[in-house]
Amino acid sequence: MSDRILTVGELRSHLIGLPDDSVVSFSGGLSFYRFKRWGDDEVVLEFGEPQADLSPEFKRRNPHVKVAFIDVDSPVNSDGSISVTVR
């Protein structure tokens, strides 16, 4: 599967006609943090949850997982890590 590109024009076409106070929400419990400009023709939408650092071993065992976000209220282990289970 190739990476999906979303253009500003496509996003606008989906939002046209909605009132300015309409809420945009994200599945999976993610929360909006900010938009960040990356050059003249790209903007990045950032989420409020930190992105997990996936080890090479985890990526090898779970090639279907592209990214993982951590709940900021997750319990932290004594070594500073957070336990993650993939079902």
Secondary structure as a PSIPRED ss2 file (coil, helix, strand):
# PSIPRED VFORMAT (PSIPRED V4.0)

   1 M C   1.000  0.000  0.000
   2 S C   1.000  0.000  0.000
   3 D C   1.000  0.000  0.000
   4 R C   1.000  0.000  0.000
   5 I C   1.000  0.000  0.000
   6 L C   1.000  0.000  0.000
   7 T C   1.000  0.000  0.000
   8 V H   0.000  1.000  0.000
   9 G H   0.000  1.000  0.000
  10 E H   0.000  1.000  0.000
  11 L H   0.000  1.000  0.000
  12 R H   0.000  1.000  0.000
  13 S H   0.000  1.000  0.000
  14 H H   0.000  1.000  0.000
  15 L H   0.000  1.000  0.000
  16 I C   1.000  0.000  0.000
  17 G C   1.000  0.000  0.000
  18 L C   1.000  0.000  0.000
  19 P C   1.000  0.000  0.000
  20 D C   1.000  0.000  0.000
  21 D C   1.000  0.000  0.000
  22 S C   1.000  0.000  0.000
  23 V C   1.000  0.000  0.000
  24 V C   1.000  0.000  0.000
  25 S C   1.000  0.000  0.000
  26 F C   1.000  0.000  0.000
  27 S H   0.000  1.000  0.000
  28 G H   0.000  1.000  0.000
  29 G H   0.000  1.000  0.000
  30 L C   1.000  0.000  0.000
  31 S C   1.000  0.000  0.000
  32 F E   0.000  0.000  1.000
  33 Y E   0.000  0.000  1.000
  34 R E   0.000  0.000  1.000
  35 F E   0.000  0.000  1.000
  36 K E   0.000  0.000  1.000
  37 R E   0.000  0.000  1.000
  38 W C   1.000  0.000  0.000
  39 G C   1.000  0.000  0.000
  40 D C   1.000  0.000  0.000
  41 D C   1.000  0.000  0.000
  42 E C   1.000  0.000  0.000
  43 V E   0.000  0.000  1.000
  44 V E   0.000  0.000  1.000
  45 L E   0.000  0.000  1.000
  46 E E   0.000  0.000  1.000
  47 F E   0.000  0.000  1.000
  48 G C   1.000  0.000  0.000
  49 E C   1.000  0.000  0.000
  50 P C   1.000  0.000  0.000
  51 Q E   0.000  0.000  1.000
  52 A C   1.000  0.000  0.000
  53 D C   1.000  0.000  0.000
  54 L C   1.000  0.000  0.000
  55 S C   1.000  0.000  0.000
  56 P H   0.000  1.000  0.000
  57 E H   0.000  1.000  0.000
  58 F H   0.000  1.000  0.000
  59 K H   0.000  1.000  0.000
  60 R H   0.000  1.000  0.000
  61 R H   0.000  1.000  0.000
  62 N C   1.000  0.000  0.000
  63 P C   1.000  0.000  0.000
  64 H C   1.000  0.000  0.000
  65 V C   1.000  0.000  0.000
  66 K C   1.000  0.000  0.000
  67 V C   1.000  0.000  0.000
  68 A C   1.000  0.000  0.000
  69 F E   0.000  0.000  1.000
  70 I C   1.000  0.000  0.000
  71 D C   1.000  0.000  0.000
  72 V C   1.000  0.000  0.000
  73 D C   1.000  0.000  0.000
  74 S C   1.000  0.000  0.000
  75 P C   1.000  0.000  0.000
  76 V C   1.000  0.000  0.000
  77 N C   1.000  0.000  0.000
  78 S C   1.000  0.000  0.000
  79 D C   1.000  0.000  0.000
  80 G C   1.000  0.000  0.000
  81 S C   1.000  0.000  0.000
  82 I C   1.000  0.000  0.000
  83 S C   1.000  0.000  0.000
  84 V C   1.000  0.000  0.000
  85 T C   1.000  0.000  0.000
  86 V C   1.000  0.000  0.000
  87 R C   1.000  0.000  0.000
